[in-house]
Amino acid sequence: MTDIPILDIRVFERMKKEIRASGMNWLVDLYIQEVPNYLTNIRQALAQNDKEAVYLAAHKFKGGSANLGAKLIVNLCKQIEDTTRNGSFTELHEQFSLLEEAVQKTTTELQILKG
């Protein structure tokens, strides 16, 4: 997990130029507001031992995160997607814990960049 940057600054800066700073601040705030929903969806799917629902929830989170350059979250969601296909629920729970840690780091970094 430590080899992957938290954010791809190039993606973030490109978005910031395309939609201006005020739009970017709105987008970051919206993303941070939605993060608990993404996590809840994955957590509930794990509690129900539903790999397909875990996959779909991680896939959705991955897409929303990629738009802001949240590279670490994107990578972990991809790992979760892969594990739903050929891994165990133990692995999925471990990856989810890492995802929760990555969310804290990412939202902090986004708040700093937002200014």
Protein Blocks (a to p, Z undefined) as FASTA:
>chain_A
ZZpcfbafklmmmmmmmnojklmmmmmmmmmmmmmmmmmmmmmmmmnopaklmmmmmmmm
mmmmmmnopaklmmmmmmmmmmmmmpcfklmmmmmmmmmmmmmmmmmmmmmmnZZ
